Amino acid sequence: MAATLDQKKINKTIKIFAVAQFGLIALLIYTAVNFQQRLQALNRGYRFMSGVIYAFVIQVLLFYPIFRFASKEAERDLALAGKEPTPEEAKEFAKKKRWTDVTKMSVLGFYFIFALAAPADPFVLSVIIYSFLLTVLTYLQCYSFAVKKGSKAS
């Protein structure tokens, strides 16, 4: 069950990530406009920019851990690119891949549970959703950057 990675597959992943980033940016803009309208309907339109700033601060705090995570994942993928792994390498690759998938699903679950447990206040929900979308965008961009940087180095 040794799944080989090649540069074509990694480049295809980067292209898929680029399309996903475009979609996430469109979703981010849509949700921002939607939350701005909801806040204005409640006569709290002044809180819109506060929500954007809070989400930005949260993203700045999360940037380095996301960058490190994406860089390690990109290094792992590039290390196996173009070669047939030994059974031990394939087992280690599968183990690392499983842990990164568990980490990604845990983050997704955290945001989902946090959004469900949060009050129905549009301001709180906007900060949660903006943070989630920015976290996913940051991961995709950091992974793409790390792969491009690693590809140039090798």
HELIX and SHEET records of a PDB file:
HELIX    1   1 GLN A    7  ALA A   41  1                                  35    
HELIX    2   2 ARG A   47  LEU A   80  1                                  34    
HELIX    3   3 PRO A   87  ALA A  117  1                                  31    
HELIX    4   4 PRO A  122  ALA A  153  1                                  32    
END                                                                             
